[in-house]
Amino acid sequence: MNSVRTLMNGIVDYAGFFPPAKLGMGPVVRNYGSYIESEHSWMLGRLIVPVSGLGDFEAHASSMLSKNEEGMPWLISVVTGKDLGADIERIAAFNDTHQNPERGLATIDAIELKTKDSKAIDAALDLIPEWLTPFFEIPITGDVRGLVAAIAGTEGAAKVRLGGVEVGAFPVAEDVAKFISACAKAGTPFKATAGLHHPLRGSHQMTYEPDSPSCTMHGFLNVFLAAAMAHGAKASEEEVLKALHETSLENFEFHDDVIVWGKRRLPVEKIAQARERFALSFGSCSFEEPIQDLKTLQLL
């Protein structure tokens, strides 16, 4: 279905190295390599790697990276550490090495870093070269408008954490709605991370352990449709919140050229614009789980 494909195109940044999966670099690299060749590779975005793991990545990925000048490099987003300047130097050296097909093609074109205030954002932007897109993870409790505004108009984007392995890591829908609305009003693009394994809002186990407690999780369809409406249809914060609370697919209509929710109609052109310019991706330690759930809902 064209509207679903447009909404989900390149949406999942694979983060298998991180909780709750916490896979070793070897399995992460093998998984990403297989996903690139899979039927649903069109849903795959960047591979997420911590800066401290770049050497380990090179050791495991060497045989899998393309060594053809016409080949496609793996796209990587790096989670930075405490020394941003040193991390950028390490990233530049990595890119210099992996521009050479003989070393295997790979490109780090994005970084992800936590920040709590506008001054830290400004200081980081002074260090970050134009060939790197920074995603600033910001807290979303309280008034986020100042932080969102600090990112607006730059080459950066916001990053919002929507879950974790503890109940307290999952923000309430009201805070998520405020974040999305603030980003839409400021023209600040964003990505999400954690807690979005499932399409629709609902109660799910927080980890893969058999005795893992459950909690209410946000759905990636909810988040990205709400964002597309805020971006392309100027939906109010109240509408965004209502969309985030939807738990049933029955309240949505998916057609080739449009997605309908209540009185809102989102043409594929508006969805494509929102995905390209605003709601960019979400990090997930599982690529297969979102696909399986979409199949269960008969959307794939």
Sine and cosine of phi, psi and omega as CSV:
sin_phi,cos_phi,sin_psi,cos_psi,sin_omega,cos_omega
0.00,0.00,0.81,-0.58,-0.17,-0.99
-0.89,0.46,-0.63,0.78,-0.04,-1.00
-0.91,0.40,-0.64,0.77,0.03,-1.00
-0.92,0.39,-0.68,0.74,0.01,-1.00
-0.89,0.46,-0.63,0.77,0.03,-1.00
-0.91,0.42,-0.68,0.74,0.00,-1.00
-0.91,0.41,-0.60,0.80,-0.14,-0.99
-0.99,-0.17,0.05,1.00,-0.08,-1.00
-0.89,0.46,0.86,-0.51,0.04,-1.00
0.85,0.52,0.50,0.87,-0.21,-0.98
-1.00,0.07,-0.42,0.91,-0.13,-0.99
-0.98,-0.18,0.93,-0.38,0.19,-0.98
-1.00,0.09,0.88,-0.47,-0.12,-0.99
-0.98,0.19,0.85,-0.53,-0.09,-1.00
-0.79,-0.61,0.75,0.66,-0.08,-1.00
-0.90,0.43,-0.29,0.96,0.01,-1.00
-0.95,0.30,-0.33,0.95,-0.15,-0.99
-0.98,-0.21,0.31,-0.95,0.03,-1.00
-0.88,0.48,0.46,-0.89,0.04,1.00
-1.00,0.10,-0.12,0.99,-0.01,-1.00
-0.93,0.37,-0.78,0.63,0.04,-1.00
0.79,0.61,0.73,0.69,0.03,-1.00
-0.97,0.24,0.39,-0.92,0.12,-0.99
-0.95,0.31,0.27,-0.96,-0.05,-1.00
-0.89,0.46,-0.57,0.82,0.02,-1.00
-0.85,0.53,-0.83,0.55,0.05,-1.00
-0.87,0.49,-0.60,0.80,0.02,-1.00
-0.88,0.48,-0.74,0.68,-0.01,-1.00
-0.91,0.42,-0.69,0.73,0.02,-1.00
-0.89,0.45,-0.67,0.74,0.02,-1.00
-0.87,0.48,-0.76,0.65,-0.04,-1.00
-0.88,0.48,-0.66,0.75,0.04,-1.00
-0.88,0.48,-0.63,0.78,0.02,-1.00
-0.95,0.30,-0.57,0.82,0.01,-1.00
-0.92,0.40,-0.58,0.81,0.03,-1.00
-0.86,0.50,-0.54,0.84,-0.04,-1.00
-1.00,-0.08,0.03,1.00,-0.14,-0.99
-1.00,0.07,0.16,-0.99,0.01,-1.00
-0.87,0.50,-0.51,0.86,-0.08,-1.00
-0.95,-0.31,0.48,0.88,0.01,-1.00
-0.87,0.50,-0.40,0.92,0.00,-1.00
-0.90,0.43,-0.31,0.95,0.04,-1.00
-1.00,0.05,-0.17,0.98,-0.16,-0.99
-1.00,0.06,0.72,-0.70,0.08,-1.00
-0.96,-0.28,-0.70,-0.72,-0.04,-1.00
-0.98,0.20,0.29,-0.96,0.21,-0.98
-1.00,-0.05,0.74,-0.67,-0.01,-1.00
-0.99,-0.13,0.83,-0.56,-0.05,-1.00
-0.73,-0.69,0.71,-0.71,0.11,-0.99
-0.95,0.32,0.54,-0.84,-0.03,-1.00
-0.85,0.52,-0.54,0.84,0.01,-1.00
-0.93,0.36,-0.26,0.97,-0.04,-1.00
-0.98,-0.21,0.13,0.99,-0.06,-1.00
-0.90,0.44,-0.65,0.76,0.04,-1.00
-0.89,0.45,-0.68,0.73,0.05,-1.00
-0.89,0.46,-0.65,0.76,0.05,-1.00
-0.86,0.52,-0.74,0.67,-0.03,-1.00
-0.87,0.49,-0.63,0.78,-0.01,-1.00
-0.90,0.43,-0.63,0.78,-0.06,-1.00
-1.00,0.04,-0.46,0.89,-0.11,-0.99
-1.00,-0.08,-0.15,0.99,-0.12,-0.99
-0.77,0.64,-0.70,0.72,-0.07,-1.00
-0.98,0.19,-0.19,0.98,-0.08,-1.00
-0.97,-0.23,-0.38,0.93,-0.01,-1.00
-0.95,0.31,0.58,-0.81,-0.01,-1.00
-0.90,0.43,0.71,-0.71,0.07,-1.00
-0.92,-0.39,0.37,0.93,0.04,-1.00
-0.98,-0.22,0.75,-0.66,-0.02,-1.00
-0.84,0.55,-0.48,0.88,0.00,-1.00
-1.00,-0.03,0.04,1.00,-0.06,-1.00
-0.96,0.27,0.23,-0.97,0.02,-1.00
-1.00,-0.09,0.81,-0.58,0.06,-1.00
-0.95,0.31,0.53,-0.85,0.16,-0.99
-0.93,0.36,0.71,-0.71,0.04,-1.00
-1.00,-0.10,0.76,-0.64,-0.12,-0.99
-0.79,-0.61,0.66,-0.75,0.19,-0.98
-0.93,-0.37,0.76,-0.65,-0.08,-1.00
-0.96,-0.27,0.76,-0.65,0.13,-0.99
-1.00,0.08,0.89,-0.46,-0.12,-0.99
-0.98,0.19,0.22,-0.98,0.03,-1.00
-0.96,-0.27,-0.58,-0.81,-0.10,-0.99
-1.00,0.09,-0.40,0.92,-0.06,-1.00
-0.93,-0.36,1.00,-0.01,-0.10,-0.99
-0.88,0.47,-0.66,0.75,0.00,-1.00
-0.87,0.50,-0.72,0.69,0.02,-1.00
-0.91,0.42,-0.61,0.79,0.02,-1.00
-0.89,0.45,-0.67,0.75,0.01,-1.00
-0.90,0.44,-0.63,0.78,0.07,-1.00
-0.89,0.46,-0.66,0.75,0.03,-1.00
-0.90,0.44,-0.66,0.75,0.00,-1.00
-0.91,0.41,-0.68,0.73,0.02,-1.00
-0.88,0.48,-0.66,0.75,0.03,-1.00
-0.90,0.43,-0.66,0.76,0.05,-1.00
-0.86,0.51,-0.74,0.67,-0.02,-1.00
-0.90,0.44,-0.64,0.76,0.05,-1.00
-0.86,0.51,-0.68,0.73,0.00,-1.00
-0.90,0.43,-0.70,0.71,-0.17,-0.99
-1.00,-0.08,0.20,0.98,0.28,-0.96
-0.98,0.21,-0.34,0.94,0.01,-1.00
-1.00,0.10,0.90,-0.44,-0.02,-1.00
-0.83,0.56,-0.49,0.87,-0.01,-1.00
-0.90,0.44,-0.41,0.91,0.02,-1.00
-1.00,-0.10,-0.06,1.00,-0.04,-1.00
1.00,-0.05,0.79,-0.62,-0.12,-0.99
-0.99,0.15,0.82,-0.57,0.08,-1.00
-0.39,-0.92,0.55,-0.84,-0.03,-1.00
-0.67,-0.74,0.80,-0.60,0.18,-0.98
-1.00,-0.02,0.92,-0.39,-0.02,-1.00
-0.88,-0.48,0.08,1.00,0.00,-1.00
-0.52,-0.85,0.49,-0.87,0.12,-0.99
-0.75,-0.66,0.39,-0.92,-0.01,-1.00
-0.78,-0.63,0.79,-0.61,-0.06,-1.00
-0.58,-0.82,0.54,-0.84,0.02,-1.00
-1.00,0.04,0.57,-0.82,0.06,-1.00
-0.48,-0.88,0.43,-0.90,-0.05,-1.00
-0.84,-0.53,-0.16,0.99,-0.02,-1.00
-0.51,-0.86,0.29,-0.96,-0.08,-1.00
-0.90,0.43,-0.58,0.82,0.00,-1.00
-0.89,0.46,-0.64,0.77,0.02,-1.00
-0.91,0.41,-0.60,0.80,0.05,-1.00
-0.90,0.44,-0.74,0.68,0.00,-1.00
-0.87,0.48,-0.67,0.74,-0.01,-1.00
-0.90,0.43,-0.65,0.76,0.02,-1.00
-0.92,0.40,-0.67,0.75,0.00,-1.00
-0.88,0.48,-0.51,0.86,0.04,-1.00
-0.92,0.40,-0.44,0.90,-0.04,-1.00
-1.00,-0.05,-0.46,0.89,-0.19,-0.98
-0.99,0.14,0.82,-0.57,0.01,-1.00
-0.94,0.33,0.33,-0.94,-0.11,-0.99
-0.92,0.38,-0.32,0.95,-0.01,-1.00
-0.99,0.13,-0.02,1.00,0.07,-1.00
-0.92,-0.40,0.76,-0.65,0.12,-0.99
-1.00,-0.04,0.89,-0.45,0.02,-1.00
-1.00,0.02,0.71,-0.71,0.13,-0.99
-0.95,-0.33,0.91,-0.41,-0.06,-1.00
-1.00,-0.07,0.93,-0.37,0.06,-1.00
-0.98,0.21,0.86,-0.51,-0.07,-1.00
-0.86,-0.51,0.51,-0.86,0.10,-0.99
-0.94,0.34,0.60,-0.80,-0.07,-1.00
-0.91,-0.42,0.12,0.99,0.16,-0.99
-0.99,0.16,0.63,-0.78,-0.05,-1.00
1.00,0.09,-0.33,-0.94,-0.06,-1.00
-1.00,0.07,0.92,-0.39,-0.05,-1.00
-1.00,-0.06,-0.06,1.00,-0.17,-0.99
-0.88,0.48,-0.59,0.81,0.00,-1.00
-0.90,0.43,-0.69,0.72,0.01,-1.00
-0.93,0.37,-0.66,0.75,0.03,-1.00
-0.89,0.46,-0.66,0.75,0.01,-1.00
-0.91,0.42,-0.55,0.84,0.01,-1.00
-0.91,0.41,-0.44,0.90,0.01,-1.00
-1.00,0.02,-0.47,0.88,-0.05,-1.00
-0.85,0.53,0.64,-0.76,0.06,-1.00
0.98,0.19,0.00,1.00,0.06,-1.00
-0.98,-0.20,-0.06,-1.00,0.08,-1.00
-1.00,0.08,0.09,1.00,-0.06,-1.00
-0.99,-0.11,0.02,-1.00,0.03,-1.00
-0.58,-0.81,0.33,-0.95,0.06,-1.00
-1.00,0.05,0.33,-0.94,0.07,-1.00
-0.70,-0.71,0.74,-0.67,-0.05,-1.00
-0.85,-0.53,0.74,-0.67,0.01,-1.00
-1.00,-0.07,0.85,-0.53,-0.11,-0.99
-0.93,-0.38,0.25,0.97,0.03,-1.00
0.03,-1.00,-0.21,-0.98,-0.02,-1.00
0.10,-0.99,-0.49,-0.87,-0.02,-1.00
-0.94,-0.35,0.19,0.98,0.09,-1.00
-0.73,-0.68,0.49,-0.87,-0.05,-1.00
-0.83,0.55,-0.64,0.77,-0.05,-1.00
-0.92,0.40,-0.20,0.98,-0.01,-1.00
-0.99,0.15,-0.18,0.98,-0.05,-1.00
-0.99,-0.11,0.93,-0.37,-0.02,-1.00
-0.94,0.34,0.45,-0.89,0.05,-1.00
-0.95,0.32,0.41,-0.91,-0.06,-1.00
-0.87,0.49,-0.54,0.84,0.00,-1.00
-0.87,0.49,-0.65,0.76,0.02,-1.00
-0.94,0.35,-0.61,0.80,0.03,-1.00
-0.91,0.41,-0.66,0.75,0.03,-1.00
-0.89,0.46,-0.67,0.74,0.04,-1.00
-0.89,0.46,-0.65,0.76,0.02,-1.00
-0.89,0.45,-0.77,0.63,-0.02,-1.00
-0.87,0.50,-0.70,0.71,-0.02,-1.00
-0.91,0.41,-0.66,0.75,0.03,-1.00
-0.89,0.45,-0.67,0.74,0.03,-1.00
-0.90,0.44,-0.67,0.75,0.00,-1.00
-0.89,0.45,-0.69,0.72,-0.02,-1.00
-0.92,0.39,-0.57,0.82,-0.03,-1.00
-1.00,0.06,-0.23,0.97,-0.09,-1.00
0.96,0.29,0.51,0.86,-0.01,-1.00
-0.99,-0.15,0.89,-0.45,0.05,-1.00
-0.94,0.33,0.32,-0.95,-0.01,-1.00
-0.52,-0.86,0.32,-0.95,0.24,-0.97
-0.81,-0.59,0.36,-0.93,0.05,-1.00
-0.92,-0.39,0.30,-0.95,0.07,-1.00
-0.50,-0.86,0.52,-0.85,0.10,-0.99
0.93,0.37,0.60,-0.80,0.15,-0.99
0.98,0.21,0.11,0.99,-0.06,-1.00
-0.90,-0.44,0.72,0.69,0.01,-1.00
-0.97,0.25,-0.36,0.93,-0.16,-0.99
-0.89,-0.46,0.52,-0.86,-0.09,-1.00
-0.91,0.41,-0.64,0.77,-0.12,-0.99
-0.87,-0.50,0.46,-0.89,0.06,-1.00
-0.83,0.55,0.70,-0.71,0.01,-1.00
0.03,-1.00,0.05,-1.00,0.00,-1.00
-1.00,-0.03,0.81,-0.59,-0.02,-1.00
-0.60,-0.80,0.35,-0.94,0.09,-1.00
-0.92,0.39,0.60,-0.80,-0.08,-1.00
-0.99,0.16,-0.44,0.90,0.04,-1.00
-0.74,-0.67,-0.05,-1.00,0.00,-1.00
-1.00,-0.06,0.08,1.00,0.06,-1.00
-0.95,0.31,0.62,-0.79,-0.04,-1.00
-0.84,0.54,-0.55,0.83,-0.05,-1.00
-0.99,-0.17,0.32,0.95,-0.02,-1.00
-0.90,0.45,0.70,-0.71,0.10,-0.99
-0.93,0.37,0.36,-0.93,0.02,-1.00
-0.95,-0.30,0.34,-0.94,0.11,-0.99
-0.39,-0.92,0.18,-0.98,0.04,-1.00
-0.97,0.23,0.83,-0.56,-0.01,-1.00
-0.92,-0.39,0.49,-0.87,0.11,-0.99
-0.96,0.27,0.46,-0.89,0.04,-1.00
-0.98,-0.20,0.60,-0.80,-0.02,-1.00
-0.95,0.33,-0.48,0.88,0.12,-0.99
-0.91,0.42,-0.70,0.72,0.04,-1.00
-0.83,0.56,-0.78,0.62,-0.11,-0.99
-0.90,0.44,-0.72,0.69,-0.12,-0.99
-0.99,0.15,-0.47,0.88,0.14,-0.99
-0.95,0.32,-0.66,0.75,0.06,-1.00
-0.87,0.49,-0.67,0.74,0.02,-1.00
-0.91,0.42,-0.66,0.75,0.02,-1.00
-0.89,0.45,-0.60,0.80,0.04,-1.00
-0.94,0.35,-0.64,0.77,0.03,-1.00
-0.91,0.42,-0.59,0.81,-0.04,-1.00
-0.99,0.16,-0.76,0.65,-0.16,-0.99
-0.99,-0.10,-0.36,0.93,-0.05,-1.00
-0.86,-0.51,0.12,0.99,0.03,-1.00
0.81,0.59,0.64,0.77,0.02,-1.00
-0.89,0.46,0.59,-0.81,0.00,-1.00
-0.96,0.28,0.24,-0.97,0.06,-1.00
-0.87,0.50,-0.57,0.82,0.03,-1.00
-0.91,0.42,-0.65,0.76,0.04,-1.00
-0.92,0.38,-0.66,0.75,0.05,-1.00
-0.85,0.52,-0.71,0.71,0.01,-1.00
-0.88,0.47,-0.68,0.73,0.01,-1.00
-0.89,0.46,-0.66,0.75,0.02,-1.00
-0.91,0.42,-0.60,0.80,0.02,-1.00
-0.91,0.42,-0.44,0.90,-0.04,-1.00
-1.00,0.06,-0.14,0.99,-0.03,-1.00
-0.89,0.46,0.71,-0.70,0.00,-1.00
-0.87,-0.49,-0.04,1.00,-0.06,-1.00
-0.80,-0.61,0.69,-0.73,0.04,-1.00
-0.94,0.35,-0.30,0.96,-0.02,-1.00
-0.88,0.47,-0.37,0.93,-0.03,-1.00
-1.00,0.05,0.03,1.00,0.05,-1.00
-0.87,-0.49,0.52,-0.86,0.14,-0.99
-0.85,-0.53,0.83,-0.56,0.00,-1.00
-0.95,-0.32,0.89,-0.46,0.06,-1.00
-0.86,-0.51,0.18,-0.98,-0.02,-1.00
-0.86,0.52,-0.65,0.76,-0.15,-0.99
-0.95,-0.32,-0.01,1.00,-0.07,-1.00
-0.33,-0.94,0.50,-0.87,0.19,-0.98
-0.90,-0.43,0.76,-0.65,-0.08,-1.00
-0.92,-0.40,0.73,-0.68,0.12,-0.99
-0.67,-0.75,0.93,-0.38,-0.06,-1.00
0.85,0.53,-0.81,-0.58,0.02,-1.00
-1.00,0.01,-0.03,1.00,-0.03,-1.00
-1.00,0.00,0.74,-0.68,0.09,-1.00
-0.86,-0.51,0.83,-0.56,0.00,-1.00
-0.93,-0.36,0.98,-0.18,0.06,-1.00
-0.90,0.43,0.44,-0.90,-0.04,-1.00
-0.86,0.51,-0.51,0.86,0.01,-1.00
-0.89,0.46,-0.66,0.75,0.02,-1.00
-0.94,0.35,-0.60,0.80,0.04,-1.00
-0.90,0.45,-0.71,0.71,0.00,-1.00
-0.88,0.48,-0.67,0.75,0.02,-1.00
-0.90,0.44,-0.68,0.74,0.00,-1.00
-0.90,0.44,-0.66,0.75,0.00,-1.00
-0.93,0.36,-0.60,0.80,-0.04,-1.00
-0.97,0.25,-0.59,0.81,-0.17,-0.98
-0.94,-0.35,-0.28,0.96,-0.21,-0.98
-0.74,-0.68,-0.94,0.33,-0.03,-1.00
-1.00,-0.07,1.00,-0.09,-0.32,-0.95
-1.00,0.08,-0.66,0.75,-0.08,-1.00
-0.07,-1.00,0.10,-0.99,0.21,-0.98
-0.66,-0.75,0.63,-0.78,0.04,-1.00
-0.99,0.12,0.69,-0.73,0.00,-1.00
-0.57,-0.82,0.68,-0.73,0.04,-1.00
-0.98,0.20,-0.05,1.00,0.10,-1.00
-0.78,-0.63,0.78,-0.63,0.14,-0.99
-1.00,-0.07,-0.50,0.86,-0.10,-0.99
-0.98,0.20,-0.56,0.83,-0.06,-1.00
-0.89,0.46,-0.74,0.67,0.07,-1.00
-0.86,0.51,-0.62,0.78,0.01,-1.00
-0.90,0.43,-0.73,0.69,-0.02,-1.00
-0.88,0.47,-0.65,0.76,0.01,-1.00
-0.92,0.40,-0.62,0.78,0.05,-1.00
-0.91,0.41,-0.58,0.81,0.07,-1.00
-0.91,0.40,-0.66,0.75,0.02,-1.00
-0.87,0.50,-0.59,0.81,0.03,-1.00
-0.99,0.13,0.02,1.00,0.00,-1.00
0.87,0.49,0.57,0.82,0.09,-1.00
-0.99,-0.14,-0.21,0.98,0.12,-0.99
-0.84,-0.54,0.00,0.00,0.00,0.00
